[in-house]
Amino acid sequence: MDVSFFSDAQDVLLEVEINEDGVSRFESEYMEITGVTPRIGVGYQHQNNKWGAEFRVYFNADLDVTDELSDNGVHVESGGRPYRSSRTYRINNREFFWSLVNSGYRLGEN
């Protein structure tokens, strides 16, 4: 997925919460793309109460970015649950997450 339009987003944070069963696969894929092994902490958590994994992207942006996301079939949440009161939008989408990682974004603050 082309995510070049997303460069207009600000305060981008990538986060993964993953069940222990998926840790090895996730860490291998992340390492293959980035050359870095993800470490537990900001942006990465093991959560055994999850069935699988949640790939989240939090950010602020103007409506042009959210419109472009919608045009690409990416659902954007906003409103009552901003992340740490500083980010207006949230995406929970594995494909979009990996597209961002392939484009140079990394777990945590970007």
C-alpha positions, 0 to 999 in steps of 0.5 A: 500500500502506498502510504506516502500521503501519510507523511503529512500526519504528525505525532505518529505512534506505532504500537503492537500488542501481541499474544505470546503465540505470535511473538516469534513471527512478529519479531522475525518479520519486524527484524527482517524489515528493520534490522532491529529486534523489537523490545518490550516497552513503548510501542510493543507489549506481550498480552496473553489476554489477546487472541492474536495481535493488535497493530495500532497507529495513533496520530494527528492530522488534517482531514486530507490525510483521513480522507486519503486513508478512507479512500484506501479502505483504512478505517480511522477512529476518532473522538472519545478515546484519544491516545494519552489525550494527545492524539486524535486518531487511531487505526487498528490495521495490520496491513497499514501498520506493515506498510508504514514499517516498510516505509521507515516508520518504527515502533513507538514515537515517529 
